[in-house]
Amino acid sequence: MESLRVRELAFLAKAASREMARLTADRKNEILHTIARAIRENEDRILEANRVDIDNAEKNGIRPAMIDRLKLTSKRIDEMAEGAIQVAKLADPVGEVISEAARPNKLVIRKVRAPLGVIGIIYESRPNVTLDAAVLCLKSGNSVVLRGGKEAINSNIAIAKLMREAIAACGVDPNAVCLVSDTSRDSATELMGLKGLIDVLIPRGGAGLIRSVVENARVPVIETGIGNCHLYIDEYADLGMAERITANAKCSRPSVCNAIETLLVHERVAEKFLPRAKSALDRFSVEWRGCEKTRDMLGDSVKPVTEEDYATEFNDFIIAVRVVSGLDEALSHIAEYSSMHSEGIVTGNNKNAERFLNEVDAAAVYLNASTRFTDGFEFGLGAEIGISTQKMHARGPMGLIELTSYKYVILGDGQIR
């Protein structure tokens, strides 16, 4: 597999997709359970490969927050395996009759859920995506061509090899999962151009990667966006709750797309809340970049914020802060800078909550909860293939249903037109 070119891999995946499309739910679940066992039983192999990637990243000066994305631990490997098992427990969407109607001429028209075929995924430095994406593709009856970033190549090869061995052990074509070992820009460009072989392409990564795929792909693309996420602390917020949510949403794992990047605080509670929030985030050495009002209240420990800061997904222990006059200003700020990923409000006022939830244009909107829950596993979808910020076909965490299309099945008894 590792020595083949992208087009050759796509041909193999295309052939395997026909077998995947006809597998029963039981057969697909057998594959996922076998993959989960292989991942758990070969944890040492995965960690050894991941250590090589981590060492290379450190030598190349990759910042700590991004190394966290790359790093695998026993816990994270177990979560990957558990994700595969959870996907196996989910209902198989393939073959579901979405609707059925009988026409006056007695033709029966059924709308039936069907696999997409071959899914290509271009992603960066998170090796868990290799497994998460593959198991969702397999359960939804698709094959997948994976093209990860150079930072995680050793981890990706180890994980893909285990998955292919598990698939083959179940008597199924292992080319249902193909990994592109060439991490050059050329391989990504080639994958984007494989019209007729790749049925849909999903980019997962930073703004540059996503923009490149959307602008250059000749195959259909499902856009997964960056996470420039906001949390608005309303004047009616429980400040203790707001402090806990802020700390969790920013600091529990700042390198991921559902972490907040900007904190908006109502001016009526700013003097009470900002010192509390600053103290909570100081425990994680978060760098603050605030508006003039924020700096007046907190002093020179807060750097002046810029317009660019408000538009930036930091993926780091950095937060932009703005004191706003009320809900209208918060909504305007979010409308201007949001990446339409995840946005949250902390409030005890039902009217303000309803306005925020209805008016904010994002894939996920939160009331009194951390944005860190925007995740396929947390939403009960098992693993996820990405979080879509577009509005067509799929939006938010993409699970099994989002990896299917549909076709019309027409049942007749000799009718002609």
C-alpha positions in Angstrom: 0.0 0.0 0.0 2.7 2.5 1.0 4.5 2.5 -2.3 1.5 3.0 -4.5 0.6 6.4 -6.1 -2.6 8.2 -5.2 -4.5 7.3 -8.4 -3.6 3.6 -7.9 -4.8 3.7 -4.3 -8.0 5.3 -5.5 -8.6 2.6 -8.1 -8.2 -0.1 -5.4 -10.5 1.8 -3.0 -13.1 2.1 -5.8 -13.1 -1.6 -6.3 -13.3 -2.2 -2.6 -16.3 0.2 -2.3 -18.5 -2.1 -4.3 -17.9 -4.9 -1.8 -18.4 -2.5 1.1 -21.8 -1.4 -0.3 -23.2 -4.9 -0.2 -22.0 -5.9 3.3 -24.6 -6.5 5.9 -24.6 -4.6 9.2 -23.4 -7.6 11.0 -20.4 -8.0 8.7 -19.5 -4.3 9.0 -19.8 -4.5 12.8 -17.5 -7.6 12.9 -14.9 -5.5 11.1 -15.2 -2.6 13.5 -14.9 -4.9 16.6 -11.9 -6.6 15.0 -10.3 -3.2 14.4 -10.9 -2.1 18.0 -9.3 -5.3 19.3 -6.3 -4.8 17.0 -5.8 -1.3 18.2 -5.9 -2.2 21.9 -3.8 -5.3 21.5 -1.1 -3.4 19.6 -1.0 -0.2 21.7 2.8 -0.5 22.0 3.3 -0.5 18.3 1.2 2.6 17.9 2.9 4.4 20.8 6.3 3.6 19.4 5.4 5.0 16.0 3.9 8.1 17.7 7.0 8.7 19.7 9.0 9.0 16.5 6.5 11.6 15.3 6.6 13.5 18.6 10.5 13.5 18.6 10.5 14.8 15.0 8.0 17.5 15.9 10.0 18.7 18.9 13.2 18.8 16.8 11.3 20.9 14.2 10.2 23.4 16.8 6.5 22.6 16.6 4.7 24.5 19.4 3.4 22.5 22.4 -0.3 23.0 21.7 0.1 21.5 18.3 2.2 18.6 19.6 -0.8 17.9 21.9 -2.9 17.3 18.8 -0.2 14.9 17.5 0.4 13.0 20.8 -1.2 9.7 21.5 -1.5 8.2 24.9 -2.9 4.9 26.3 -6.1 6.8 27.1 -6.4 8.3 23.7 -5.8 5.0 22.0 -8.4 3.4 24.2 -10.8 6.2 23.3 -10.1 5.5 19.6 -10.9 1.8 20.1 -14.0 2.6 22.1 -15.1 5.0 19.3 -15.0 2.1 16.9 -17.1 0.0 19.2 -19.6 2.8 19.7 -20.0 3.2 15.9 -20.6 -0.6 15.7 -23.5 -0.2 18.1 -25.2 2.5 16.0 -27.9 1.6 13.5 -26.7 1.0 10.0 -28.1 3.8 7.8 -27.5 1.9 4.5 -30.8 0.6 3.1 -33.0 2.7 5.3 -36.2 3.7 3.4 -36.4 7.4 3.9 -39.8 7.7 2.3 -42.2 5.7 0.2 -45.2 6.6 -1.9 -47.5 4.9 -4.4 -48.3 6.7 -7.6 -51.7 6.6 -9.3 -50.2 4.2 -11.9 -49.3 1.9 -8.9 -45.5 2.5 -9.2 -44.0 2.5 -5.8 -41.3 5.1 -5.3 -38.9 4.6 -2.5 -36.1 6.9 -1.4 -33.4 4.7 0.0 -30.2 5.6 1.9 -27.0 4.5 0.1 -23.2 4.8 0.6 -21.4 7.7 -1.1 -18.8 5.3 -2.5 -15.1 6.4 -2.1 -14.4 9.2 0.5 -11.1 11.0 0.4 -9.9 12.7 3.5 -7.1 15.2 3.7 -6.1 16.0 7.3 -3.2 17.3 9.3 -1.5 16.3 12.5 -4.1 14.3 14.4 -3.5 10.6 14.1 -6.8 9.7 15.8 -8.5 10.9 12.6 -7.0 8.0 10.8 -9.1 5.5 12.8 -12.1 7.8 13.5 -12.7 8.6 9.9 -12.1 5.0 8.6 -14.6 3.3 11.0 -17.3 5.8 10.1 -16.7 5.3 6.4 -16.7 1.5 6.8 -19.9 1.4 8.8 -21.7 3.6 6.3 -20.6 1.2 3.5 -17.9 3.3 2.0 -14.2 2.9 1.3 -11.8 5.6 2.2 -8.5 7.1 1.0 -6.7 8.8 3.8 -4.0 11.4 3.3 -2.6 12.7 6.6 0.1 15.3 7.3 3.8 14.6 7.5 3.9 15.3 11.3 1.9 12.1 12.0 3.0 9.9 9.2 4.5 7.1 11.3 1.5 7.0 13.6 -0.9 7.0 10.6 1.0 4.1 8.9 0.9 2.0 12.1 -2.8 2.6 12.6 -3.8 2.1 9.0 -1.7 -1.2 8.8 -3.6 -2.6 11.8 -6.9 -1.6 10.3 -6.1 -3.2 7.0 -4.9 -6.4 8.8 -8.2 -6.5 10.7 -10.3 -6.0 7.6 -8.4 -8.8 5.8 -8.9 -11.1 8.8 -12.6 -10.7 8.3 -12.4 -11.8 4.7 -13.0 -8.4 3.2 -10.9 -6.4 0.7 -8.4 -4.4 2.9 -8.3 -1.7 0.3 -11.5 -0.4 1.8 -8.9 1.6 3.8 -6.0 3.1 1.9 -3.4 5.5 3.3 -1.4 7.8 1.1 2.2 7.6 2.5 3.4 10.5 0.3 2.8 13.6 2.4 4.0 16.1 -0.3 1.7 18.8 -1.6 1.7 16.9 -4.9 -0.2 14.0 -3.4 -2.9 16.3 -2.0 -3.3 18.0 -5.3 -3.6 14.7 -7.1 -6.2 13.5 -4.7 -8.2 16.7 -5.3 -8.3 16.0 -9.0 -9.5 12.4 -9.0 -12.9 13.0 -10.4 -14.7 9.7 -11.1 -12.6 7.9 -8.5 -13.2 10.0 -5.4 -16.9 10.6 -4.7 -16.4 13.3 -2.0 -13.4 14.9 -0.4 -13.3 16.1 3.2 -10.5 18.4 4.4 -9.8 18.5 8.2 -7.2 21.0 9.4 -6.3 24.6 9.4 -7.7 27.5 7.4 -5.0 27.2 4.8 -5.6 23.5 4.1 -9.4 23.9 3.9 -9.2 26.9 1.6 -6.8 25.1 -0.7 -9.1 22.1 -1.0 -12.3 24.2 -1.5 -10.6 26.4 -4.2 -8.7 23.6 -6.1 -10.7 20.4 -5.8 -12.3 19.0 -8.9 -14.4 16.5 -6.8 -17.3 17.4 -4.5 -16.1 18.8 -1.1 -17.7 18.8 2.3 -16.1 21.8 4.0 -15.1 21.4 7.7 -14.2 24.8 9.0 -11.9 26.2 11.6 -13.2 26.9 15.1 -13.1 30.6 15.9 -15.5 30.0 18.7 -17.0 32.6 21.1 -18.5 32.6 24.6 -20.7 35.4 25.7 -21.2 36.1 29.4 -24.6 37.9 29.7 -25.5 40.3 32.5 -27.9 37.6 33.8 -25.2 34.9 34.0 -24.4 32.9 37.1 -20.8 34.1 37.4 -19.6 30.9 39.1 -21.0 28.8 36.2 -19.6 31.3 33.7 -16.1 31.0 35.3 -16.2 27.2 35.1 -17.4 27.1 31.5 -14.9 29.7 30.4 -12.0 27.7 32.0 -13.2 24.5 30.4 -14.0 25.9 27.0 -10.6 27.6 26.7 -8.1 25.4 28.7 -9.2 21.8 28.7 -7.7 21.3 25.3 -6.9 24.6 23.5 -5.5 23.0 20.4 -8.9 21.6 19.2 -11.5 23.4 17.0 -14.2 23.5 19.7 -12.2 25.5 22.2 -13.2 29.2 22.5 -10.9 31.9 21.2 -12.9 35.0 22.2 -14.6 35.9 25.4 -17.4 38.5 25.3 -18.5 40.0 28.6 -21.5 42.2 29.3 -20.3 45.6 30.7 -22.6 45.3 33.7 -20.9 42.2 35.0 -17.4 42.8 33.6 -15.8 44.3 36.7 -16.9 41.3 38.8 -16.4 38.6 36.2 -13.2 39.5 34.5 -10.9 39.2 37.6 -12.5 35.8 38.3 -12.0 34.6 34.8 -8.4 36.0 34.7 -7.6 34.2 37.9 -9.1 30.9 36.6 -7.2 31.1 33.3 -3.9 32.2 34.9 -3.7 28.7 36.4 -3.1 27.6 32.8 -0.9 30.6 31.9 -3.3 31.8 29.3 -2.2 35.0 27.5 -4.9 37.7 27.5 -5.5 40.1 24.6 -8.2 42.6 25.6 -10.1 45.7 24.5 -9.4 49.0 26.2 -12.2 48.4 28.8 -10.7 45.0 29.6 -7.3 46.5 30.1 -8.7 49.3 32.3 -10.1 46.7 34.6 -7.2 44.2 34.6 -4.1 46.3 33.9 -1.1 45.9 31.7 -1.0 42.1 32.2 -3.5 42.1 29.3 -2.0 42.9 25.9 -3.9 45.2 23.5 -6.2 43.2 21.3 -6.2 43.7 17.5 -8.8 43.1 14.8 -6.7 40.2 13.6 -6.8 38.6 17.1 -10.6 38.6 16.9 -10.4 36.8 13.6 -7.8 34.2 14.7 -8.1 30.6 15.7 -5.2 30.5 18.2 -5.2 26.8 19.0 -3.2 27.8 22.0 -3.4 29.2 25.5 -4.3 32.7 24.1 -7.7 34.4 24.4 -9.1 37.6 22.9 -11.5 39.5 25.2 -14.1 42.2 24.6 -16.4 44.0 26.9 -19.7 44.6 25.1 -22.7 46.8 25.9 -25.2 44.0 25.6 -26.6 41.1 23.6 -26.9 43.1 20.4 -23.2 44.0 20.4 -22.3 40.4 21.2 -24.4 39.1 18.4 -22.9 41.6 16.0 -19.3 40.7 17.0 -20.1 37.0 16.5 -21.7 37.6 13.2 -18.6 39.4 12.0 -15.9 37.1 13.3 -17.5 33.6 13.7 -16.4 30.7 11.7 -19.9 29.2 12.2 -18.5 26.3 14.3 -19.6 26.6 17.9 -20.9 29.6 19.9 -22.1 29.8 23.5 -24.0 32.0 25.9 -24.1 31.9 29.7 -27.3 33.5 31.0 -30.3 33.0 33.3 -32.5 35.1 31.1 -34.8 33.0 28.9 -35.5 35.8 26.4 -31.8 36.5 25.8 -31.1 32.7 25.6 -33.8 32.3 23.0 -32.5 35.2 20.9 -28.9 33.9 21.0 -29.8 30.4 20.1 -32.1 31.5 17.2 -30.0 34.3 15.8 -26.4 33.0 15.9 -25.5 31.3 12.6 -23.3 28.4 13.7 -23.3 24.6 13.4 -23.7 24.3 17.2 -25.1 26.9 19.6 -24.8 26.4 23.4 -26.8 27.7 26.4 -24.9 27.4 29.7 -22.5 24.7 28.6 -19.0 24.5 27.3 -18.4 24.5 23.5 -16.0 21.6 24.0 -19.0 19.2 23.6 -19.1 19.8 19.8 -17.8 16.3 19.2 -19.3 13.2 17.5 -18.6 11.0 20.5 -20.2 13.5 22.9 -23.2 13.9 20.6 -23.8 10.2 20.6 -22.6 9.7 17.0 -19.7 7.5 18.0 -16.5 8.8 16.3 -16.9 11.7 13.9 -15.3 12.4 10.5 -15.2 16.1 11.0 -17.3 19.1 12.0 -18.9 20.7 9.0 -19.5 24.5 9.0 -21.3 24.5 5.7 -25.0 24.4 5.3 -25.6 22.0 2.5 -26.0 18.2 3.1 -24.1 18.0 6.4 -23.6 20.5 9.3 -21.9 20.0 12.6 -20.4 16.7 13.8 -20.6 14.4 10.8 -21.6 10.8 11.7 -22.9 7.9 9.7 -25.9 9.6 8.1 -23.8 12.4 6.8 -21.6 9.8 5.0 -24.5 8.5 2.9 -26.5 9.8 0.0 -29.7 8.3 -1.3 -31.2 6.8 -4.4 -34.7 6.3 -5.7 -35.8 2.7 -6.0 -38.9 2.3 -8.2 -41.0 -0.9 -8.0 -43.2 -1.6 -11.0 -45.5 -4.3 -12.5 -45.1 -3.7 -16.2 -45.9 0.0 -16.2 -44.8 2.0 -19.3 -45.1 5.7 -20.1 
